[in-house]
Amino acid sequence: MKIGILGYGNLGKGVECAINNTSDMELVGVFTRRDAKSLKIQTPGAKVYSMDDMLEMKDKIDVMIICGGSATDLPKMTPETARHFNIIDSFDSHAKIPEHFANVDKAAKEGDNIALISVGWDPGMFSLNRLYANAILANGSDYTFWGKGVSQGHSDAIRRVDGVKDARQYTIPIDSALKSVRSGENPVLTVREKHIRECFVVAEEGADLKRIENEIKTMPGYFSDYDTKVNFITQEQLIEDHGGIPHGGFVIRSGKTGWNDENNQIIEYSLKLDSNPEFNACILVAYARAAFRMRSRGITGCKTVFDVAPVDLSAMTSEELRANML
């Protein structure tokens, strides 16, 4: 499979590394909005191209993995690219997924391509676990907790605020809420009661700090529904204290079985990640394999992780999967 990468930030670099660890994929090239000559990648034989030259490579790439931000990049970039390539993206603005799906579906069908959107660990792996647990325990409640960790999408959204030079945003579960869910109490929780959001922001010299803080705290879809703390620090402090990108979280389904609901049943799936972007990159690469296989069977249009059979994700054959994984 011939793979292209659109965007070369933390996620794009992680995708390059993940492709290197596969046996059935080859990186053809990285496409960037920056000066292509200034960008150095690590894969021998692969080249860096300007995004403006992308269509010239249309017949040389099986799947394009789009590594942009959900706040402003992917809503425009994904449908535009899906008209010309089979694509994967990691759009993670949950409330806007239906709108994004409709836009991408129209473009992908116009181009006779397949597009897999919202691929990652949430949305993505956590979405699958919510679906499986909900189907299995019909009588119950779903809970998702994120963190403690750095959210790439939320950090990117802060960096788009005028006057912000750099930023990291931590999502932190509230311990009392997590304990209540794990005990089988089935509490009704608002988003504010489940998480807090803590932001570390490097402002540009002379920027209005009160305005920046207000814009962050009132940002719809990201911070407005949460208790959010904004800390202004120096670039040096950000690098020294917040240089890594860890994350993780929990998906829990708390339910009851029996004629009289006498038995508590709890399903829990968890992740603990040293590198959020590298893990997301590995998921994107697995789904690129699935996209290639699905398109070879004539499937087009926009799809999500719900539409992908597990067998299409693996480099193993069906016989190997039955022998080793079942």
Salt bridges, closest charged atoms under 4 A:
ASP24 OD2 - ARG289 NE 2.71
GLU26 OE1 - LYS2 NZ 2.48
ASP73 OD1 - ARG33 NH1 3.14
ASP73 OD2 - ARG160 NH2 3.14
ASP89 OD2 - HIS100 NE2 2.82
ASP105 OD2 - LYS109 NZ 3.08
GLU110 OE1 - ARG83 NE 3.17
GLU110 OE2 - LYS106 NZ 2.67
ASP112 OD2 - ARG295 NH2 3.06
ASP122 OD1 - HIS94 NE2 3.79
ASP122 OD1 - ARG130 NH2 2.75
ASP142 OD2 - ARG253 NH1 3.09
ASP156 OD1 - ARG160 NH2 3.29
ASP162 OD2 - ARG211 NH2 3.97
ASP166 OD1 - ARG159 NH1 3.73
ASP166 OD1 - ARG168 NH1 3.32
GLU213 OE2 - LYS217 NZ 2.90
GLU215 OE2 - ARG211 NH1 2.85
ASP227 OD1 - ARG192 NH1 2.83
GLU268 OE2 - ARG182 NH2 2.81
ASP312 OD2 - ARG297 NH2 2.69
GLU319 OE2 - ARG322 NH2 3.83
